[in-house]
Amino acid sequence: MTTDAIPRGGRRRSTGSSLAVHAALCFASLVMLYPLLWMLASSFKDEAEIFAHGVSIFPTSWTLDAYRRGWEGLTVTFDVFFWNSAVISILSVIGNVVSCSLAAYAFARLQFKGRNFWFALMLGTLMLPYHATLIPQYVLFLHLDWVNTILPLVVPKFMAVDAFFIFLMVQFFRGIPRELDEAAKMDGCGPWRIYWKIMLPLSLPVMATAAIFSFIWTWDEFFAPLIYLNDMGSYTVQLGLRAFVDSSGKSDFGALFAMSVLTLVPVFVFFIFFQRLLIEGIATTGMKR
Protein backbone atom coordinates (compact mmCIF):
# COMPACT_ATOMS: atom_id res chain seq x y z
CA MET A 1 0.00 0.00 0.00
CA THR A 2 1.38 3.43 -0.96
CA THR A 3 1.39 6.39 1.36
CA ASP A 4 -1.20 8.09 -0.87
CA ALA A 5 -3.70 5.40 0.08
CA ILE A 6 -3.40 6.25 3.79
CA PRO A 7 -6.00 8.80 4.92
CA ARG A 8 -4.60 12.16 5.91
CA GLY A 9 -6.32 11.93 9.26
CA GLY A 10 -4.55 8.66 9.97
CA ARG A 11 -1.18 10.21 9.14
CA ARG A 12 -1.92 13.17 11.42
CA ARG A 13 -2.89 10.88 14.27
CA SER A 14 0.25 8.79 13.75
CA THR A 15 2.47 11.89 13.72
CA GLY A 16 0.71 13.30 16.77
CA SER A 17 1.15 10.06 18.71
CA SER A 18 4.83 9.89 17.77
CA LEU A 19 5.40 13.48 18.92
CA ALA A 20 3.59 12.78 22.20
CA VAL A 21 5.71 9.70 22.85
CA HIS A 22 8.94 11.56 22.11
CA ALA A 23 7.88 14.47 24.30
CA ALA A 24 7.11 12.10 27.18
CA LEU A 25 10.48 10.36 26.75
CA CYS A 26 12.33 13.69 26.69
CA PHE A 27 10.54 14.81 29.85
CA ALA A 28 11.36 11.52 31.59
CA SER A 29 15.00 11.88 30.52
CA LEU A 30 15.19 15.37 31.99
CA VAL A 31 13.66 14.14 35.26
CA MET A 32 16.27 11.39 35.52
CA LEU A 33 19.14 13.69 34.53
CA TYR A 34 18.11 16.54 36.83
CA PRO A 35 20.01 15.31 39.95
CA LEU A 36 23.18 14.92 37.90
CA LEU A 37 22.77 18.34 36.28
CA TRP A 38 22.04 19.92 39.67
CA MET A 39 25.19 18.39 41.14
CA LEU A 40 27.27 19.53 38.16
CA ALA A 41 25.93 23.09 38.42
CA SER A 42 26.36 23.13 42.20
CA SER A 43 30.04 22.32 41.80
CA PHE A 44 30.46 25.76 40.17
CA LYS A 45 28.41 27.65 42.78
CA ASP A 46 29.54 29.52 45.83
CA GLU A 47 29.10 27.52 49.05
CA ALA A 48 26.32 29.82 50.32
CA GLU A 49 24.40 29.62 47.05
CA ILE A 50 24.11 25.82 46.74
CA PHE A 51 21.03 25.44 48.92
CA ALA A 52 19.87 29.06 48.82
CA HIS A 53 17.90 28.81 45.58
CA GLY A 54 16.27 25.42 46.07
CA VAL A 55 15.86 23.49 42.82
CA SER A 56 17.47 26.16 40.63
CA ILE A 57 20.25 24.74 38.46
CA PHE A 58 22.10 27.70 36.97
CA PRO A 59 24.41 29.56 39.38
CA THR A 60 24.31 33.35 39.60
CA SER A 61 28.11 33.42 39.54
CA TRP A 62 30.53 30.75 38.33
CA THR A 63 33.55 29.76 40.39
CA LEU A 64 36.10 26.93 40.44
CA ASP A 65 36.87 27.37 44.12
CA ALA A 66 35.01 24.14 45.03
CA TYR A 67 37.33 22.14 42.79
CA ARG A 68 40.39 23.68 44.42
CA ARG A 69 39.05 23.01 47.92
CA GLY A 70 38.06 19.49 47.00
CA TRP A 71 41.42 18.63 45.45
CA GLU A 72 43.55 20.09 48.23
CA GLY A 73 41.16 20.42 51.17
CA LEU A 74 41.97 17.16 52.94
CA THR A 75 45.16 15.99 54.60
CA VAL A 76 46.09 14.29 51.30
CA THR A 77 45.31 15.52 47.82
CA PHE A 78 42.49 13.87 45.91
CA ASP A 79 44.81 12.45 43.26
CA VAL A 80 45.92 9.89 45.90
CA PHE A 81 42.36 8.60 46.10
CA PHE A 82 42.15 8.42 42.31
CA TRP A 83 45.38 6.43 42.17
CA ASN A 84 44.24 4.01 44.87
CA SER A 85 40.89 3.43 43.16
CA ALA A 86 42.56 2.97 39.77
CA VAL A 87 45.01 0.36 41.12
CA ILE A 88 42.28 -1.60 42.93
CA SER A 89 39.89 -1.41 39.96
CA ILE A 90 42.45 -2.47 37.35
CA LEU A 91 43.70 -5.38 39.47
CA SER A 92 40.10 -6.43 40.13
CA VAL A 93 39.33 -6.38 36.41
CA ILE A 94 42.37 -8.54 35.63
CA GLY A 95 41.56 -10.94 38.46
CA ASN A 96 37.89 -11.32 37.56
CA VAL A 97 38.47 -11.79 33.84
CA VAL A 98 41.25 -14.35 34.26
CA SER A 99 39.88 -16.41 37.16
CA CYS A 100 36.21 -16.33 36.17
CA SER A 101 36.99 -17.24 32.55
CA LEU A 102 39.03 -20.25 33.72
CA ALA A 103 36.23 -21.39 36.03
CA ALA A 104 33.63 -20.84 33.32
CA TYR A 105 35.69 -22.80 30.79
CA ALA A 106 35.89 -25.71 33.22
CA PHE A 107 32.13 -25.71 33.81
CA ALA A 108 31.27 -25.28 30.14
CA ARG A 109 33.80 -27.55 28.43
CA LEU A 110 35.52 -29.95 30.79
CA GLN A 111 34.08 -33.17 32.16
CA PHE A 112 34.77 -33.86 35.83
CA LYS A 113 33.00 -35.57 38.70
CA GLY A 114 30.28 -33.51 40.35
CA ARG A 115 30.36 -30.76 37.73
CA ASN A 116 26.63 -30.06 37.88
CA PHE A 117 26.66 -30.07 41.70
CA TRP A 118 29.53 -27.58 41.91
CA PHE A 119 27.93 -25.40 39.23
CA ALA A 120 24.65 -25.32 41.18
CA LEU A 121 26.56 -24.56 44.39
CA MET A 122 28.37 -21.73 42.64
CA LEU A 123 25.05 -20.26 41.45
CA GLY A 124 23.73 -20.55 44.99
CA THR A 125 26.34 -18.05 46.16
CA LEU A 126 24.50 -15.41 44.14
CA MET A 127 21.74 -15.54 46.77
CA LEU A 128 24.17 -15.29 49.69
CA PRO A 129 24.28 -11.72 51.09
CA TYR A 130 27.71 -10.16 51.33
CA HIS A 131 27.06 -9.19 54.94
CA ALA A 132 26.58 -12.86 55.89
CA THR A 133 30.24 -13.59 55.15
CA LEU A 134 31.64 -10.23 56.23
CA ILE A 135 32.69 -11.15 59.77
CA PRO A 136 34.39 -14.48 58.88
CA GLN A 137 36.23 -12.80 56.02
CA TYR A 138 37.33 -9.91 58.23
CA VAL A 139 38.62 -12.31 60.90
CA LEU A 140 40.53 -14.25 58.24
CA PHE A 141 42.12 -11.15 56.72
CA LEU A 142 42.90 -9.81 60.20
CA HIS A 143 44.84 -12.96 61.04
CA LEU A 144 46.67 -12.68 57.71
CA ASP A 145 47.57 -9.07 58.64
CA TRP A 146 45.91 -7.81 55.46
CA VAL A 147 43.65 -5.20 57.08
CA ASN A 148 44.48 -1.63 56.02
CA THR A 149 45.93 -2.91 52.74
CA ILE A 150 44.37 -3.43 49.33
CA LEU A 151 44.88 -7.20 49.52
CA PRO A 152 41.38 -8.04 50.89
CA LEU A 153 39.91 -6.03 48.01
CA VAL A 154 42.07 -7.55 45.26
CA VAL A 155 43.22 -11.08 46.12
CA PRO A 156 39.69 -12.63 46.24
CA LYS A 157 39.13 -11.41 42.67
CA PHE A 158 41.86 -13.81 41.51
CA MET A 159 39.97 -16.72 43.07
CA ALA A 160 36.80 -16.59 40.93
CA VAL A 161 34.51 -15.34 43.69
CA ASP A 162 32.10 -13.46 41.40
CA ALA A 163 29.53 -16.07 40.41
CA PHE A 164 27.70 -13.63 38.14
CA PHE A 165 30.67 -13.34 35.78
CA ILE A 166 31.22 -17.10 35.81
CA PHE A 167 27.59 -17.72 34.87
CA LEU A 168 27.76 -15.06 32.15
CA MET A 169 30.85 -16.64 30.60
CA VAL A 170 29.51 -20.20 30.90
CA GLN A 171 26.47 -19.20 28.88
CA PHE A 172 28.71 -17.69 26.21
CA PHE A 173 31.14 -20.63 26.10
CA ARG A 174 28.28 -23.08 25.67
CA GLY A 175 27.30 -21.30 22.47
CA ILE A 176 30.71 -21.83 20.84
CA PRO A 177 30.58 -24.95 18.61
CA ARG A 178 32.20 -27.99 20.19
CA GLU A 179 33.49 -28.99 16.76
CA LEU A 180 36.24 -26.43 17.27
CA ASP A 181 37.40 -28.26 20.41
CA GLU A 182 37.31 -31.61 18.66
CA ALA A 183 39.31 -30.30 15.72
CA ALA A 184 41.87 -28.80 18.09
CA LYS A 185 42.19 -32.09 19.97
CA MET A 186 42.87 -33.88 16.71
CA ASP A 187 45.71 -31.42 16.15
CA GLY A 188 47.15 -32.30 19.55
CA CYS A 189 45.84 -29.40 21.62
CA GLY A 190 45.17 -29.93 25.32
CA PRO A 191 42.54 -28.15 27.47
CA TRP A 192 44.82 -25.23 28.31
CA ARG A 193 45.77 -24.60 24.68
CA ILE A 194 42.13 -24.83 23.58
CA TYR A 195 41.24 -22.24 26.21
CA TRP A 196 44.06 -19.92 25.20
CA LYS A 197 43.98 -20.30 21.42
CA ILE A 198 40.27 -20.83 20.73
CA MET A 199 37.99 -19.83 23.60
CA LEU A 200 39.60 -16.54 24.55
CA PRO A 201 39.82 -15.03 21.04
CA LEU A 202 36.17 -15.93 20.38
CA SER A 203 35.01 -14.59 23.74
CA LEU A 204 36.11 -10.97 23.48
CA PRO A 205 32.56 -9.52 23.85
CA VAL A 206 31.76 -11.39 27.06
CA MET A 207 35.23 -10.69 28.45
CA ALA A 208 34.74 -6.99 27.77
CA THR A 209 31.32 -7.10 29.43
CA ALA A 210 32.81 -8.68 32.55
CA ALA A 211 35.66 -6.17 32.55
CA ILE A 212 33.34 -3.16 32.25
CA PHE A 213 30.99 -4.29 35.00
CA SER A 214 33.92 -5.25 37.22
CA PHE A 215 35.56 -1.85 36.77
CA ILE A 216 32.36 0.11 37.43
CA TRP A 217 31.35 -1.96 40.46
CA THR A 218 34.84 -1.80 41.98
CA TRP A 219 35.24 1.91 41.33
CA ASP A 220 31.87 2.62 42.98
CA GLU A 221 32.41 0.20 45.89
CA PHE A 222 32.09 1.89 49.26
CA PHE A 223 31.36 -0.71 51.92
CA ALA A 224 34.35 -3.04 51.47
CA PRO A 225 36.98 -0.23 51.43
CA LEU A 226 35.25 1.29 54.47
CA ILE A 227 35.75 -1.99 56.36
CA TYR A 228 39.33 -2.77 55.36
CA LEU A 229 41.01 0.62 54.80
CA ASN A 230 41.75 2.76 57.86
CA ASP A 231 44.53 5.09 56.76
CA MET A 232 43.46 8.10 54.68
CA GLY A 233 46.48 7.62 52.45
CA SER A 234 44.99 4.31 51.27
CA TYR A 235 41.41 5.59 50.80
CA THR A 236 39.55 5.13 47.51
CA VAL A 237 37.60 7.95 45.89
CA GLN A 238 34.35 6.87 47.55
CA LEU A 239 35.90 7.10 51.02
CA GLY A 240 37.51 10.37 50.03
CA LEU A 241 34.09 11.80 49.15
CA ARG A 242 32.74 10.75 52.53
CA ALA A 243 35.50 12.75 54.23
CA PHE A 244 33.87 15.99 53.04
CA VAL A 245 30.75 15.26 55.10
CA ASP A 246 31.34 15.59 58.83
CA SER A 247 28.42 14.80 61.11
CA SER A 248 30.11 16.51 64.06
CA GLY A 249 31.42 19.58 62.28
CA LYS A 250 31.11 21.64 59.09
CA SER A 251 30.51 19.80 55.84
CA ASP A 252 31.91 21.14 52.57
CA PHE A 253 29.18 20.29 50.07
CA GLY A 254 30.71 22.38 47.30
CA ALA A 255 33.93 20.36 47.39
CA LEU A 256 31.89 17.17 47.70
CA PHE A 257 29.93 17.93 44.53
CA ALA A 258 33.04 19.01 42.64
CA MET A 259 34.95 15.82 43.45
CA SER A 260 31.83 13.74 42.76
CA VAL A 261 31.79 15.14 39.23
CA LEU A 262 35.44 14.24 38.72
CA THR A 263 34.83 10.79 40.18
CA LEU A 264 32.18 10.11 37.53
CA VAL A 265 34.52 10.95 34.65
CA PRO A 266 36.56 7.68 34.58
CA VAL A 267 33.40 5.54 34.67
CA PHE A 268 31.78 7.63 31.94
CA VAL A 269 34.88 7.49 29.70
CA PHE A 270 35.33 3.75 30.31
CA PHE A 271 31.72 3.09 29.33
CA ILE A 272 31.84 5.31 26.22
CA PHE A 273 34.94 3.57 24.85
CA PHE A 274 33.66 0.04 25.44
CA GLN A 275 29.89 0.39 25.09
CA ARG A 276 29.84 -1.45 21.74
CA LEU A 277 31.53 -4.49 23.24
CA LEU A 278 29.29 -4.27 26.30
CA ILE A 279 26.10 -4.32 24.25
CA GLU A 280 27.44 -7.07 21.99
CA GLY A 281 28.47 -9.20 24.95
CA ILE A 282 25.10 -8.89 26.68
CA ALA A 283 23.17 -9.50 23.46
CA THR A 284 25.14 -12.57 22.38
CA THR A 285 25.17 -14.03 25.89
CA GLY A 286 21.41 -13.65 26.14
CA MET A 287 20.95 -15.76 23.00
CA LYS A 288 22.91 -18.73 24.36
CA ARG A 289 21.10 -21.67 25.88
Summary of the structure (lengths in Angstrom):
residues: 289
radius of gyration: 25.0
end to end distance: 39.8
largest distance: 80.1
contacts: 805
relative contact order: 0.14
helix: 74%
strand: 0%
